Amino acid sequence: MDHRRVLGVDGCKQGWIGIAVGEEPVRAYCAARIDELVSLAAMDGELEVVAVDMPIGLPDRGRREADVLARRAVGARWPSVFMTPTRPALEAEDYATAVAINQELTGEGISRQAFALREKLLQVDRWVRQTSQRVVEVHPEVCFAQLAGAPLPVRKTTWAGVEHRRALLEGAGIVVPRELGGAGTMAGVDDVLDAAVAAWTARRVVTGQAGSIPWPPQTFTDGIACAIWA
């Protein structure tokens, strides 16, 4: 087992939840901003890779190839993959304007759920340009499908879905503690498990086992490599 530290990150209502793997025991962190979260985790030891459940690399027009391929990879869980809005739409000040801009640039609008991620998405977009940390994008359902060898049949918000995902993680050597301290009071169960499987992928990136969709990554005018890893 490779014991180099990695961090899996997922958004939650209070900000961000992170699960650090590569040490005993698995540790959880929570912070309002992603830079604060990563700095907090790094205080306990160097992080080789940070895997984040948030789009990295924003399209100028049209759909990201990563999102299209991710929908195919997760089967019945395809609604969990939002089509990433274009950068001009995300930079709009209100939802109606964003929808109009995205419609012009892609031929489709933006769901309210996707637009609600705007603040976190732009936060990550700024952070990846400034950090020296190696950062990769993940999608938890793509990661779990890779871990299970097939798309998962049950939603993550159900009891069966939670238990299945937890068992998969434990089978991969990632045992999330029952007690997570303050992080456990701030994040939902699905947020914690999503961060944990992001850490599983980050570990695979370190060991050279992970692959990305697409390969090679797509690049837009922002110059950021755009691909989802698993």
Secondary structure, DSSP 8 states (H G I E B T S, - for coil): -----EEEEEEETTEEEEEEESSSS-EEEEESSHHHHHHHHHTTS--SEEEESS--S--SSS--HHHHHHHHHTGGGGGGS-----HHHHTSSSHHHHHHHHHHHHSS---HHHHHTHHHHHHHHHHHHH--S-EEEE-HHHHHHHHHTS--SS-TTSHHHHHHHHHHHHHTT----S--THHHHHS-HHHHHHHHHHHHHHHHHHHT---EEEEEEEE-TT--EEEEE-
